[in-house]
């Protein structure tokens, strides 16, 4: 066996062998010496506890191991007490946590990769949506107002049935289809990069898991697993958390999305203005959404729809194909006396029907 294979075989099959002592069994002049060393350890002959320095931390072992800087201790109990004292002074992730941390990170990345691939598959609908929008615009004179669907002759001569929003004019519905197609096309341009980056992260975790199996994980590896991936700067950490996430619409308007029930109240009644647009998914638990808008006229359709999509994304109906989202001016939203956090009563409500788009948040994030 080569050294790498021998190391793996010892770690997997021989008791008393770990990443700390396997090197001493392989580094001698011959395998016979390594076998004799293992037999001495297995039979507990000549126990002489030492604290070995490894990666900046002290590790206790019953024998002095070659190749390590070590300090003799009076007994194993004395050594354990010294290791515990050092651990209390500086919090270091335990070796036993590594497998759990690595497995959890691998599961998270696999779920993310699956979600990104599903989003990429959805982008194939862009061409169909554009064709339906163009077909509606070319057949406006054939479409009755208020119908839920229409059957038209397609550009290839075949008959096509297209679902419509009865509350919209056909031209508005066609424009909405074009906007959805545009979002999918933009997602198609960015998703491959996200998929590659997530795949690279997953490969890195797989390599760390392999090293863990060989007993090669370092303290730095463990620290990186248990630490936040993006440490906060002191100024950011000291800043109070806002009750909303902030996005910018394609038209340059700010969209605020509440972080939870209590934060919803704070957003709606303390972090918005009376003329702002308030949105919420109908008949579903979810975030309050504020589209910043002070003019008396209706906000631009594209910006309003993007705010509605964010409301759908942050609601219990996010898995539905189409989600009704109510909207009104914030001044028409009131909090009933004694109502639980997040519960409000809106008035003068209008409704948009939108398709949830998980990739929209990343594209609009500030």
N, C-alpha and C positions, 0 to 999 in steps of 0.2 A: 504494500500500500504506500502511496505517496503521503507526505506529511499532512496535507489537508484532509485526505480520506481517513488517515489514522486518527487524527484529532477528532473528526466527526464520529468515528466508530467508538472511540473511548468515551466521549461525552454521552453517546446514546446507549451504551451497553454495559458500562463498568461502574459499579457503585463507588462512592467516595471521590469520584472524578468530577471536577467542575472547570469552568474557565480559568479559575485561579491556579489550579495545580496541574492541569493537563500538560502544560509546557515542560514541567520538570520530568514528566514521564517520557517525553519525546526527545529531550535535548541531550541525554547522556550519550556515551560513546557507542552504546548498542541497545537493542531492544531488551536484551536480557537484564541490563541494568535498570531499565524502566520497569520491567516486570518485578524485579526485586524491590524497587522503591514502592510500587503499588502494594506488594505483599506486606511490606513493613507498615504502610498506612492502614491497610485492611485489618491487620492483627493488632493495631494500636501499640506497636513497639516503640519505645523511646520517645514517648510524647513530650514535646518541649514547646509549649504555646508561644507563638510569635504574632505580633501585629505587623501586617504587610501593607506597605503604602502602594495604592493602586489608583491612578487617575485622581489624585488629590484627596482620597479618603482612605481611612485605615480599615483593613479587613483582617479578621482573626482567623488563624488556622492552627491546628494542633502541632504542626511541625514547621521548621524553618525551610522555606522553599527556595531553591537556587534561582538566581537571577532577579530577586526582588529585594528592595530595601526593607529591612525588617527590624523590629525591636522585640526583645524577649520580654515576656510578662510572667508574673508569678504563677498564674493559673488561668484556666479557661474562663472562670467566673470573673477574675480581675480584668481579663481582656474584654469580656462582654460589657462590663461596666464602663470601661474606657470608650468603647465604640458607641455605647448608648449616650454617654456624655457628649461626645463629639457630634453625634447626630442631632441631639437636642439643641446644640449651639447653631448648627447650620442645617436647615431642612434640605435633605437630599432625597429624591425619589428612590424608593426601594427597588432592588432588582426584580423582586416578585411582582411589581406593578407593570413591568415592561410588556409582558405578553398581553395583559388586559388593555393597556394603552394602545399597543400596536393593532390588536384585533379590532378595537373600537374605531380607530382611525381608518383602518382598511374598510370596515363596513360603511362608514360615512362617505368615503370617497367612491365606493362602488355604487351607493345610492345616488350620489351626485352625478356620476358618469351615466347611469341609466336614465336619469331625468334629462340630462343634456342631450343624449341620443334621441329620446322621445321628442324633445323640442325640435331637434334637427329634422326628424321625420315630418313633423307638422309643417315645416317650411315649404314642403312640396306642394302645399295647397295654394301657394301664392298665385301661380299661373291660373288656376281655376277661378279664384276670386276675382282676378283682373278680367278674365273673360266674362264672368257673370255681370260684373259692373258695366263693362262695355256693352254687353247685350241689353241690359236694362236701359242704358242711355239711348241706344239705337232704337228702342221699342217703346218709348214713353207714351206714345199715342195709343198703344194697345193695352196699357195697364190701367185697370180701374182703381180709383183711390180706396184705401182701406183694406185691400185684399191681403191675405196671409201668404199666398203663393201665386205664381203665374207660370204658364207653360208657353215657351217661345221657341221659334226656329233658331237654332244655333248657327254660327258662322259656317259650320261644315254641313248644314242642311238637316241635321238631326234635331229632334224635339227635346228641349231641356226644361225641366221643372225647377224653378228657383224660389226658395223661401224668402219672404219679404217681412219687414216690420210694419204691421198695420198702422202704427202711430207715426210713421215717417212717410214723407213724400218719396216716390220711387227714385227721384234724383238724389235725395239725401241718402237713401239706402245704398245707391250705387257708389256715392262718394265714400261711405263708410267701408264698403268692400275694398275700394282702392286703398284706403288707409290701412286696413288690416293686411292687405297684400304687401304694402310698403313695410310694415313692421316685420312681417315674416321674411321679407327679402333682406332687411337689415340684420335680422337674427341669423339668417343663413350665412352672412358674411362674418359674424363674430363668434358663432357657436363652435366652428372647427378649432379656433384658437383656444377656447375654454376647454374643449374636449382634450386637446393635446396636453394642456397644462395639468388637467386633472389626471390624465393617464401617467404623466411623469411623476406626479405626487404619489400615485398608487404604486408605481414601480419602485420609488424610493422607500416606501413603507415595506414593500415585499422584500427588498434587499436588507432592511433592518431586521425583519422577522427572521430571515435566513441567518444573519449574524447572531441574532439572539439564540437560535437553535445551536449554533457553534460555540456560544459562550463568549462572543467577541464584542458585545455591546459596551460602550464606554460610558462614563458618567455624563459626558457632554451629550451623547445620544439620548440618555434618559432625561436630562434636563430639557432638551429640545422638545421631547414628547409631552412633558407635563407642563410646559410653559405656554402662554398664549402665543399664537403664530404671529400676531402683530402687536407687540408691546406698546402700551400707551405712553406718550410723552407726559412729563409731570404737568404741563399746562393743560393738556387735554383731560387728564385724569381728574384734575381739580375742578374742571368746568362742570356745572350742574347739567344733568341729562335733560334734554328737552322731551316733552311728552309726545313727540311725533318724529317720524322720519321725513326727510326733505327730498323732493325730486324737482326737476325742471322739465316742463313739457316741451314738445318740439317747437311750440310757438314762443317759448321763453317765459312762461308763467310758472310761478312756484306752486307745487302741490305738496300738501302736508298730510301724512297718513298717521293716524293715532296708533300708539304702541300697545293699547289694551283698554279694558273697560274704564278704569279710573282715569287713564290718560286721555281717553276719548272725551270725557267731560272737560278736562283741562284744555284740550285742543279747541273744542267747539266754543267754549264760553270765555276762555282767557287768551287764546292765541289765534284769534280770527277777528275779522271786522264784520259789521252787519251786512255789507253788500257782497261779501265773499260767497262763493258757491259751496254748499254743504252737500255731500254725497254719502250714500250708504246702501249696501246690497239689501234688496227688499226681502223680508221674511227670512233673514239669515243673520246669525251672529257674525260680527265683524267689526272692522275698524271704521271710525268716522274719517272722512276725507274732506279736506278743505282745498278748493281751488281759489287762489288769491285773485280777486277780480272786483274792482270798485266801480265799474261803469254801469249805467242803467240798462244797457242793451245786453242781450244774451251773449255769453262768451263764445269764442271761436269753436266751431264744432269739433275740430281735431283735438284741441286742448281739453275740451269737456269730455270727449270720449276717452282720452288717455287717463284722465282722473277717474272716470267710471271703471276702466279696466283695472286700475290699481285698487279700487274699492272691491271689485270682484275677486281679485287675487288675494286680498286680505280678508276674506269672508269664509264662512262655512260652506259656501256654494262654489268654491274655487274649482272643484272637480267637474262641474257641470259644463255642458257645451255652450250654453247661453245663460247669462245671469241678468235678471232685471235689476237695475240700479236706480234708486230714487235720488232726485236732486232738487234743491230749492235754494233760495237765498238763506244765508245763515240767520238773518234776523227773523225768519219764520220758523226757527227751531226753538222749542222751549223745553225746560226740564220740569216734569210734573213733581209736585211736592211728595217727598217720600219715595221717589222712584229709585231703583238700584243703580249703581254706577254704570254709565254708558247708555242707560235707557232714556230716550227723549221722544218728543212728539213733534214731527215736522208738519208744516202746513204748506198749501199751494205747491204741492209736489208734482214734478214731471218725472217721467221714467225713460231711461235708455236701456236697450237690450245689447249687451256686449259679450264677447267671448273672452274668458280669462286668458292671459298671456304671461306666463311666469318670467319670460325673458325681458319684458318691458321694464321692470323695476331696475335691472342692471343698466339698461340703456339710458334711463332717465335719472339715475341716481346722481345727486350733487357730488 
